[in-house]
Amino acid sequence: MEQYSIRLECFEGPMELLMHLIEKNKIDIYDIPIASLTEQYIEYLDKFRSFNIEIASEFIIMAATLLQIKSRMLLPKPPKEKDDEPEADPRQELIERILEYRRFKEVSSVMGELQRSQERFLSRE
């Protein structure tokens, strides 16, 4: 009898899925190709249509954010004047959120390790 396995990837939130896609595709965090990342993100959402609506709404909000960034990048830029400041990259806010999420994940894993190491010891009063 042939065996088959089913692999379901569970993500704790939309940032987890976004980090997974960035790491899987080895994308430079400071130069995110929004178009391809958005397509992959929406493909994952299509795979997981059986989500609880409250959980799925967080993922849909992130997909909408990615689509908004993508559309802002596609719009033509207004002509620059000499004194104008350089226009901000629409991806910058997303990059900052991803970096902050990554820092929190790293700190939480370190704290988890500390907790596991301290669980082996008992102290007296």
JOURVEN-V532315 format. One line per field, one symbol per residue. burial: I if it has 16 or more other C-alpha atoms within 10 Angstrom, else O. A space follows every 10 residues. Layout:
burial = ???
This chain:
burial = OOOOOOOOOO OOOIIIIIIO IIOOOOOOIO OOOIIOIIOO IIOOIOOOOO OOOOOIOOII OIIOOIIOII OOOOOOOOOO OOOOOOOOOO IOOIOOOIOO OOOOOOOOOO OOOOOOOOOO OOOOO
